[in-house]
């Protein structure tokens, strides 16, 4: 599993004294992930697949690797960001995901 990281960083976050640290790497290299999360207060995971409807496994495998690295290093906070369900992707979501994102959907409201 290879991953490429694409990101945009606001100028305010780019200073040496910024509270946010950005790391780029290959999500399949567990030791690198572990070294990256070690000593951090929290981790933000924004993994996604390039092809909208292709299950590359990157989200599941990558998130699992991040969580295992966090457990191994004692990092307790994880923030996960996703665009799943936004725009045309909503129509392709399974019922469970739609119900999770919008409980009114499950109730037929």
C-alpha positions in Angstrom: 0.0 0.0 0.0 1.6 3.2 -1.1 0.3 6.6 -0.2 1.1 10.1 -1.3 0.3 13.0 0.8 -1.2 16.2 -0.6 -1.8 19.1 1.6 -2.2 22.8 1.9 -0.8 24.6 5.0 -2.0 28.0 6.0 1.0 30.4 6.4 0.3 30.9 10.1 1.0 27.2 10.7 4.3 27.1 8.9 6.4 28.9 11.5 9.0 27.0 13.6 6.9 27.8 16.7 3.6 26.5 15.4 1.6 24.2 17.6 0.7 22.0 14.6 3.4 19.7 13.1 2.9 18.2 9.7 4.5 15.0 8.7 4.5 13.4 5.3 5.3 9.8 4.6 4.3 6.3 3.6 1.4 5.0 5.6 2.6 1.4 5.2 5.8 2.0 7.2 4.7 1.3 10.7 8.0 2.2 12.4 7.9 5.6 10.7 4.3 6.2 11.8 5.3 5.2 15.4 8.2 7.5 15.4 6.1 10.3 14.0 3.3 10.1 16.6 5.6 9.5 19.6 5.4 12.5 21.9 2.5 14.2 20.2 -0.6 15.4 22.1 -3.0 14.2 19.3 -3.0 12.9 15.8 -5.2 14.1 12.9 -6.0 11.5 10.3 -7.3 12.7 6.9 -6.6 9.6 4.8 -8.6 9.2 1.6 -8.5 7.4 -1.7 -7.9 9.2 -4.9 -10.6 7.3 -6.8 -13.9 8.0 -5.0 -15.6 4.6 -5.5 -12.6 2.3 -5.4 -11.8 0.5 -2.1 -8.1 0.7 -2.1 -8.0 -0.2 1.6 -5.9 2.9 2.4 -8.4 4.3 4.9 -8.9 1.1 6.8 -5.3 -0.1 6.8 -3.8 3.4 7.3 -6.1 4.3 10.2 -5.5 0.9 11.8 -1.7 1.5 11.6 -2.1 5.0 13.1 -4.2 3.6 16.0 -1.7 0.8 16.6 1.2 3.3 16.6 -0.7 5.6 19.0 -1.3 2.6 21.4 2.4 1.7 21.2 3.5 5.2 22.1 0.8 6.3 24.5 -0.9 8.9 22.4 -4.5 9.1 23.4 -6.3 11.6 21.1 -7.2 10.9 17.4 -9.2 13.3 15.2 -10.4 11.7 11.9 -11.5 14.0 9.1 -13.4 12.6 6.1 -15.3 14.0 3.1 -17.3 10.7 2.8 -20.9 11.5 2.2 -20.3 14.9 0.8 -21.7 15.7 -2.7 -22.2 12.8 -5.1 -20.6 10.3 -2.7 -23.7 10.3 -0.5 -25.6 8.2 -3.1 -22.9 5.5 -3.0 -22.8 5.1 0.8 -24.2 1.9 2.4 -27.2 2.3 4.7 -25.1 2.0 7.8 -22.9 4.9 6.9 -25.8 7.1 6.0 -27.5 6.3 9.3 -24.3 7.0 11.2 -23.8 10.4 9.5 -27.4 11.4 9.6 -29.5 9.5 12.2 -32.7 11.1 10.8 -32.0 9.1 7.6 -32.3 5.8 9.5 -35.6 7.0 10.9 -37.0 8.0 7.6 -37.4 11.6 8.7 
